[in-house]
Structure formats: structure tokens, C-alpha cells
Amino acid sequence: MASTKEYLDFILEQLSELDEVSYRAMMGEFIIYYRGKVVGGIYDDRFLVKPTKSARAMMPNAAEELPYEGAKKMLLVDNVESRQFLRDLIQAMYAELPAPKK
């Protein structure tokens, strides 16, 4: 099942306190970027983030889920209602994320 544009719009609105958030559509899903780095994505209307140390620390009970078959597991963000939590999560993850590939 592909993700809906409505769910993407909701997540982008929740992340609106952050500058430089962008996305790219890919095969019916959406990759989410912060300052040019991939933080996660929207898969089947679920917001999943990369399993960085800071993400695990902020969400110790987060479910690990596959975004799609054959992919590495990511962490399910279940607190998408809190803009402050999402802002803090993405900011904490940023330093641990790899630089964008050229």
C-alpha cells in the first residue's frame, strides 16, 4: 500500500518548526530529508526514522519495522502528534546521520 499525500502533508506540518525539511517521492512512498540528510521516510502511512543512537535513546520502546521488503529496519515514530518531540528527535539525529552522497 502506498502512502497518502494527506499523511505526508500532516508529517510535514508537524515538522514545520524545523528549517530545511524536504521530501522526495519514491515508488509511492516519501523520503524525508533534514538539511540534506535522509532522516527517514513515510512508508504505508507510517513515519519511520533511521535507528541512530539518539533516536533509540529518545524512543527506547519504538518498534523496529521494515519500510519495504529487503530494506534495513527503521524505528516507528508513534508520537507524531507532538511537534516538539519530532523537532527534538530530528535535531538530535542530525549529527549522527551520514553526509549526503554526491
N, C-alpha and C positions, 0 to 999 in steps of 0.2 A: 504494500500500500504506500503510495506516495504521500508526502507531507502537503498540507494545505497552505495556501498563501495567507490565510487568516491566522494560522498558528505562527507562521514566520513573522507577520506584522505584530502579533502580540509580543513575541520574544524581543523583536527589535524595539518596540515601545518600552518594554521592561529594561532594556539596556541603554535607553536614551540618555541616561546620566553620564555615559562614557563617550568621549570623543573618539573618532576614528573606528567605529564599528561598521563593518561592511559584510556583505554576504555574496555568495556565488551559487547559482542554481546548478545542480549536477545530478542528472538522472532522476529527476523527480524529488530530490532532496535538496538541502541547503547547507553549504559550508559557511561557518561563521568565523570572521576574522576580527582581531583587535590589533590595531596599529600594524597591520600587515601580516600578523602571525595567526595561524589557524588555532583557535581555542576549542573548537568542537563543531557541532552541527545539529541540524534538525533532521531527524530520521523517523519516519512513521509518526509524525507529530509528537516526538519526544525530543527534549533538549539534552544532548549528550555532550560531555566535555572530555578532553584528554585527561588521563589519570595521572596528573602531576602530584608531587608530594603535597603541595599546598591544597590542591583540590581534595585529596584524600583526607587531609587534616581538617578541612572545613566541612567535609561530608563523610564522616567516618563510617556511617551505615549505608552509604549510597550503593545501590545495586550496580553491578558491572553488567553491561549489556552490549550485544553486538549491534553496531549500526546497520550492518548488512552482512550477508554471508561472505565469509572469507576475510573479514576485517578484524582488526585488533579490538579487544573490548574497550569500552569507554564507560565513564561514570554517568549515571542517570541523575539529572538535576531535578529533584522533586519539589524544591522550594522556589518555583518560578514566579510565585505571587509577590515575592519580596524584591523590590528594585535594589534596595540597599545590599541585601545578601548577594545578588547577582553582580552588582558593581564590585563589591569587595572580593568576590570569588575570581572574577576575570582579572582584576588588578593584581591579585596575589599570584595567579597563574602566569602572568605575562613574562616575568624574568626566567621562568623555567622552560618556556616554550622555545623550540628551535627557530632560528632565523629563517625567513622565507627563502626558498630555493630560487636561484636566479634562472 
